[in-house]
Amino acid sequence: DMAYEQRGRPQSLLFHSDQGSQYASRLFRQRLWRYRMRQSMSRRGNCWDNAPMERVFRSLKTEWIPTLGYRTAHEAQRDISHYLMHRYNWIRPHQLNGGLAPAQAEKKLNVVSEIS
């Protein structure tokens, strides 16, 4: 919801995920329909179909999550949200983006798109 709203309710979006039960649920599919998004799922048991997301999880696990885990689910949710929304998207450099964080690369791409 947040990404969709922050980008001004874009049209013709594709939502790609693995085949997790949460993505196959009726409630989730209805949400995609409401936003007029098409759904795409990777092949069963093939992590390479969703390699970018697998990379995010690897970074999260190796760079951020404490070795001993979290005391509560609330603490985990707050800390992981902070990592993804702030550190990973705005601060952490990414080799694929020429050393830019994803948010910086997207901003740069949008400026180029507006010029064209």
C-alpha positions as CSV (number, residue, x, y, z in Angstrom):
1,D,0.0,0.0,0.0
2,M,2.7,2.5,1.0
3,A,4.8,2.0,-2.1
4,Y,1.8,2.4,-4.3
5,E,0.6,5.6,-2.6
6,Q,4.1,7.2,-2.4
7,R,4.5,6.8,-6.2
8,G,1.2,8.6,-7.0
9,R,-0.9,5.5,-7.7
10,P,0.8,4.4,-10.9
11,Q,-1.0,2.4,-13.5
12,S,-0.1,-0.9,-15.2
13,L,2.0,-2.4,-12.4
14,L,3.2,-6.0,-12.1
15,F,3.5,-7.5,-8.6
16,H,6.0,-10.3,-8.6
17,S,6.5,-12.7,-5.7
18,D,7.3,-16.3,-4.7
19,Q,4.4,-18.7,-4.3
20,G,4.0,-18.1,-0.6
21,S,0.5,-18.7,0.7
22,Q,0.0,-15.0,1.7
23,Y,0.4,-14.0,-2.0
24,A,-2.0,-16.7,-3.2
25,S,-4.7,-15.7,-0.6
26,R,-8.0,-14.4,-1.7
27,L,-7.6,-11.2,0.4
28,F,-4.2,-10.4,-1.2
29,R,-5.4,-11.1,-4.8
30,Q,-8.4,-8.8,-4.1
31,R,-6.0,-6.0,-3.0
32,L,-4.0,-6.4,-6.2
33,W,-7.3,-6.2,-8.2
34,R,-8.3,-3.1,-6.3
35,Y,-5.0,-1.4,-7.3
36,R,-5.3,-2.8,-10.9
37,M,-2.0,-4.7,-10.5
38,R,-1.2,-7.9,-12.4
39,Q,0.2,-10.7,-10.4
40,S,3.3,-12.8,-11.3
41,M,4.7,-15.6,-9.3
42,S,8.0,-17.4,-9.5
43,R,8.1,-21.1,-10.3
44,R,7.6,-23.4,-7.4
45,G,10.9,-24.1,-5.6
46,N,13.0,-22.0,-7.9
47,C,14.7,-19.2,-5.9
48,W,16.4,-17.8,-9.0
49,D,13.0,-16.6,-10.3
50,N,12.9,-14.1,-7.4
51,A,16.6,-13.5,-7.1
52,P,16.4,-9.7,-6.3
53,M,14.1,-10.4,-3.3
54,E,16.2,-13.3,-2.1
55,R,19.2,-10.9,-2.1
56,V,17.3,-8.4,0.1
57,F,16.6,-11.2,2.6
58,R,20.2,-12.3,2.6
59,S,21.3,-8.7,3.3
60,L,18.8,-8.4,6.1
61,K,19.8,-11.6,7.7
62,T,23.6,-11.1,7.5
63,E,23.8,-7.3,8.0
64,W,21.1,-6.5,10.4
65,I,19.2,-9.1,12.4
66,P,20.9,-9.8,15.7
67,T,22.5,-13.2,16.2
68,L,20.3,-13.9,19.2
69,G,17.1,-12.6,17.4
70,Y,14.5,-10.4,19.0
71,R,12.7,-10.5,22.3
72,T,9.2,-9.7,20.9
73,A,7.5,-9.7,17.5
74,H,6.9,-6.0,17.9
75,E,10.6,-5.3,18.4
76,A,11.4,-7.4,15.3
77,Q,8.8,-5.7,13.2
78,R,10.0,-2.2,14.2
79,D,13.7,-3.0,13.7
80,I,13.3,-4.8,10.4
81,S,11.0,-2.0,9.1
82,H,13.6,0.5,10.0
83,Y,16.3,-1.4,8.2
84,L,14.2,-1.8,5.0
85,M,12.7,1.6,4.9
86,H,15.7,3.6,5.9
87,R,19.0,1.9,5.8
88,Y,18.5,-0.5,2.9
89,N,16.5,1.9,0.7
90,W,18.1,5.3,1.5
91,I,21.6,4.7,2.9
92,R,23.1,1.3,1.9
93,P,25.0,1.5,-1.4
94,H,24.1,-1.1,-4.0
95,Q,26.6,-2.3,-6.6
96,L,23.9,-2.7,-9.3
97,N,23.0,0.9,-8.9
98,G,26.5,2.2,-9.4
99,G,27.0,2.6,-5.7
100,L,23.7,4.4,-5.1
101,A,21.0,3.4,-2.6
102,P,17.8,2.2,-4.3
103,A,15.8,5.4,-3.4
104,Q,18.6,7.6,-4.9
105,A,18.7,5.5,-8.0
106,E,14.9,5.7,-8.4
107,K,15.0,9.4,-7.9
108,K,17.7,9.8,-10.6
109,L,15.7,7.5,-13.0
110,N,12.6,9.6,-12.4
111,V,14.5,12.8,-13.3
112,V,15.7,11.2,-16.5
113,S,12.2,10.0,-17.3
114,E,10.7,13.4,-16.9
115,I,13.2,14.9,-19.3
116,S,12.5,12.4,-22.0
